Amino acid sequence: MPSLGPLEILVVGVLALIVFGPERLPDIARTIGKTLSELRRMGAGVRTEFESGLNLDEVDDEPEETTPAPPKSDQEDT
């Protein structure tokens, strides 16, 4: 992912100011911030669900303790 330097951020800010105007710019920034926050929360929820699913699979893969089977005799019952 390309990184943005200070000059690129300044150009984007000036363009946003020209296009949207100084009255609407704070509302737009607030909306973008709320949306990004919600997306982060959703991503964290998905990550938590995924990790808990993996942890359940690990627990299921462990061998269960069973009682030992009685020893088999060498002679078959007829």
GICOR-V919643 format. One record per pair of residues at least 24 apart in sequence whose ideal C-beta (glycine too) atoms are under 10 Angstrom apart, sorted by the first residue. I is the first residue (numbers start at 1). J is the second residue. Records with the same first field share a line. If there is no record, write none. Layout:
BEGIN
I: J + J
END
This chain:
BEGIN
none
END
